Amino acid sequence: MSVLFEILGSVLGEAFGPSDEVHQRGDGDVFLDGEWHEGELFFGPTKIIWAERIIFSDAEGRVEQIVDQDPPHPNFVVLRFRRPSDVVLLAVHRRELKRVGAILTLPL
């Protein structure tokens, strides 16, 4: 019986689960207009989207540097993400670095 529920849960999860490339969520801050703004991160297999506004992917730019000085919150690190037109600072909790590294190429 539990196998039946497991199969049904799997099928229903795929049918009604998140679509597109959005699979997981997290918290992140972005430095805009001279101040930090909190927002929700959407993690997909090839990109991270902040607050449904800014896309972070290897196709959009690259992470130049990871810094842990002066982040907006304790235990956060700041990723310096260079795009063709500008640089965006993205702050994520240290525990999110593994997830971020699975999507974006991080510097050594």
Phi, psi and omega per residue, in radians:
M1 nan -0.730 -3.125
S2 -1.161 -0.502 3.088
V3 -1.141 -0.692 3.105
L4 -1.068 -0.784 3.113
F5 -1.133 -0.629 3.112
E6 -1.117 -0.764 3.131
I7 -1.160 -0.793 3.112
L8 -1.067 -0.742 3.117
G9 -1.082 -0.707 3.126
S10 -1.132 -0.806 -3.128
V11 -1.139 -0.792 3.138
L12 -1.160 -0.638 3.110
G13 -1.091 -0.720 3.109
E14 -1.211 -0.682 -3.087
A15 -1.234 -0.710 -3.055
F16 -1.910 0.067 3.130
G17 -1.311 -3.132 -3.125
P18 -1.074 2.470 3.137
S19 -1.772 -3.034 3.139
D20 1.065 -2.433 -3.117
E21 -1.813 0.150 -3.084
V22 -1.541 2.013 -3.092
H23 -2.104 -0.604 -3.084
Q24 -2.379 2.816 3.132
R25 -2.218 2.753 3.101
G26 -2.802 -3.101 3.139
D27 -1.942 2.502 3.094
G28 -2.744 2.718 3.113
D29 -2.056 2.564 3.092
V30 -2.198 2.445 3.127
F31 -1.545 1.906 -3.131
L32 -2.276 2.426 3.054
D33 0.904 0.670 3.064
G34 1.424 0.144 3.102
E35 -2.601 2.796 3.139
W36 -1.444 2.403 3.105
H37 -2.153 2.254 3.105
E38 -1.387 2.623 3.109
G39 -2.891 2.972 3.138
E40 -1.673 2.397 3.079
L41 -1.721 2.407 3.033
F42 -1.976 2.067 -3.104
F43 -1.703 2.142 3.033
G44 -2.040 -3.130 -3.107
P45 -1.216 -0.433 -3.080
T46 -2.213 -0.051 -3.126
K47 -2.715 2.794 3.040
I48 -2.092 2.320 3.138
I49 -2.044 2.228 3.118
W50 -1.750 2.160 3.034
A51 0.861 0.583 3.140
E52 0.971 0.438 -3.084
R53 -2.193 -0.740 -3.030
I54 -2.069 2.284 -3.137
I55 -1.790 2.275 3.034
F56 -1.990 2.031 3.086
S57 -2.701 2.832 3.092
D58 -1.118 -0.457 3.102
A59 -1.292 -0.509 -3.102
E60 -1.494 -0.472 -3.080
G61 3.078 -2.746 -3.138
R62 -2.586 2.672 3.065
V63 -1.454 2.022 -3.131
E64 -1.478 -0.621 -2.969
Q65 -2.743 2.588 3.019
I66 -2.104 2.152 -3.055
V67 -2.209 2.485 3.086
D68 -1.992 0.274 3.089
Q69 -1.649 2.445 3.116
D70 0.928 0.725 3.063
P71 -1.296 2.908 -3.108
P72 -1.219 -0.412 -3.114
H73 -2.461 2.719 3.052
P74 -1.068 2.569 3.122
N75 1.183 0.238 3.040
F76 -1.746 2.641 2.998
V77 -2.104 2.679 -3.107
V78 -1.904 2.191 3.078
L79 -1.730 2.207 3.081
R80 -1.612 1.871 -3.035
F81 -1.858 1.983 -3.123
R82 -1.630 2.180 3.017
R83 -1.900 2.932 -3.134
P84 -0.987 -0.586 -3.052
S85 -1.760 -0.291 -3.073
D86 -2.886 -3.054 3.065
V87 -2.145 2.330 3.130
V88 -2.040 2.339 3.061
L89 -1.713 2.125 3.128
L90 -2.045 2.158 3.117
A91 -1.845 2.235 3.103
V92 -2.316 2.742 3.078
H93 -1.178 2.579 -3.128
R94 -0.928 -0.640 -3.093
R95 -1.169 -0.317 3.137
E96 -1.471 -0.180 -3.065
L97 -1.048 -0.627 3.125
K98 -1.109 -0.769 3.111
R99 -1.145 -0.732 3.112
V100 -1.104 -0.741 -3.136
G101 -1.155 -0.384 3.081
A102 -1.313 -0.309 -3.092
I103 -1.898 -0.793 -3.108
L104 -1.849 2.566 3.029
T105 -1.343 2.090 -3.120
L106 -1.743 2.589 3.098
P107 -1.183 2.677 -3.124
L108 -1.265 nan nan
